[in-house]
Amino acid sequence: MVFPSERGTPMEPTNLSRSFARLRETAGLPGVRLHDLRHTVVSLLMELGVPPHVVQAIARHADVKITLKVYAHANLDAMRQALGKLDGRLS
């Protein structure tokens, strides 16, 4: 279990968010939510070229289509490079 309560049971999401906010404030970090960190990790994995089905498994999305739909924007540089190669080939 990643986030157990003090009793060893699963931590309630609201309590987890509250605990994270206190830790973040103590550390002097900007106002980010725990969910924002999850989004960052998934975006970075996509940008690093990790296969979508692997990212889906890490993010625990029910379907790879969700991963691709939500995080397709993260791979704009790769798409530009691919289209640049095509442009070079056609010129």
C-alpha positions as CSV (number, residue, x, y, z in Angstrom):
1,M,0.0,0.0,0.0
2,V,1.5,3.3,-1.0
3,F,-0.6,5.6,1.2
4,P,-1.7,3.8,4.4
5,S,-3.5,5.6,7.2
6,E,-2.1,5.6,10.7
7,R,-4.1,2.4,11.3
8,G,-2.7,0.7,8.2
9,T,-5.9,1.0,6.2
10,P,-6.2,2.8,2.9
11,M,-6.0,6.5,3.4
12,E,-9.1,8.4,2.4
13,P,-8.5,10.6,-0.7
14,T,-9.5,13.8,1.1
15,N,-7.0,13.1,4.0
16,L,-4.3,12.3,1.5
17,S,-4.8,15.6,-0.3
18,R,-4.8,17.5,3.0
19,S,-1.6,15.7,4.2
20,F,0.1,16.4,0.8
21,A,-1.0,20.1,1.0
22,R,0.6,20.5,4.5
23,L,3.8,18.8,3.3
24,R,3.9,21.0,0.2
25,E,3.4,24.2,2.2
26,T,6.1,23.1,4.8
27,A,8.5,22.6,1.9
28,G,7.6,26.0,0.4
29,L,6.5,24.5,-2.9
30,P,4.0,26.2,-5.2
31,G,0.4,25.3,-5.1
32,V,0.3,22.0,-6.9
33,R,-2.1,19.1,-6.2
34,L,-1.0,15.5,-5.8
35,H,-2.9,14.8,-9.0
36,D,-0.8,17.4,-10.8
37,L,2.3,15.3,-10.0
38,R,0.6,12.2,-11.5
39,H,-0.2,14.2,-14.7
40,T,3.4,15.4,-14.9
41,V,4.8,11.8,-14.6
42,V,2.5,10.5,-17.3
43,S,3.3,13.4,-19.6
44,L,7.0,12.9,-19.1
45,L,6.8,9.2,-19.8
46,M,5.0,9.9,-23.0
47,E,7.6,12.5,-24.0
48,L,10.3,10.0,-23.3
49,G,8.8,7.7,-25.8
50,V,7.6,5.0,-23.3
51,P,5.1,2.8,-25.2
52,P,1.5,4.0,-24.5
53,H,0.5,0.5,-23.2
54,V,3.3,0.7,-20.6
55,V,2.2,4.3,-19.6
56,Q,-1.4,3.1,-19.4
57,A,-0.3,0.3,-17.0
58,I,1.7,2.7,-14.8
59,A,-1.2,5.2,-14.7
60,R,-3.7,2.5,-14.2
61,H,-6.0,3.8,-16.9
62,A,-8.7,1.3,-17.8
63,D,-7.9,1.6,-21.5
64,V,-4.9,2.8,-23.5
65,K,-7.3,5.0,-25.5
66,I,-7.7,7.1,-22.3
67,T,-4.0,7.5,-22.1
68,L,-3.7,8.5,-25.7
69,K,-6.6,10.9,-25.7
70,V,-5.6,12.7,-22.5
71,Y,-1.9,12.8,-23.1
72,A,-1.6,13.0,-26.9
73,H,-0.6,16.7,-26.6
74,A,2.5,15.7,-24.7
75,N,4.0,14.3,-27.8
76,L,3.8,17.4,-30.0
77,D,7.6,17.6,-30.5
78,A,7.7,14.0,-31.7
79,M,4.9,14.7,-34.2
80,R,6.7,17.8,-35.5
81,Q,9.9,15.8,-35.9
82,A,8.0,13.1,-37.8
83,L,6.4,15.6,-40.1
84,G,9.7,17.4,-40.6
85,K,11.2,14.1,-41.8
86,L,8.3,13.7,-44.2
87,D,8.8,17.3,-45.5
88,G,12.4,16.5,-46.1
89,R,11.6,13.4,-48.0
90,L,9.1,15.2,-50.2
91,S,11.3,18.2,-51.0
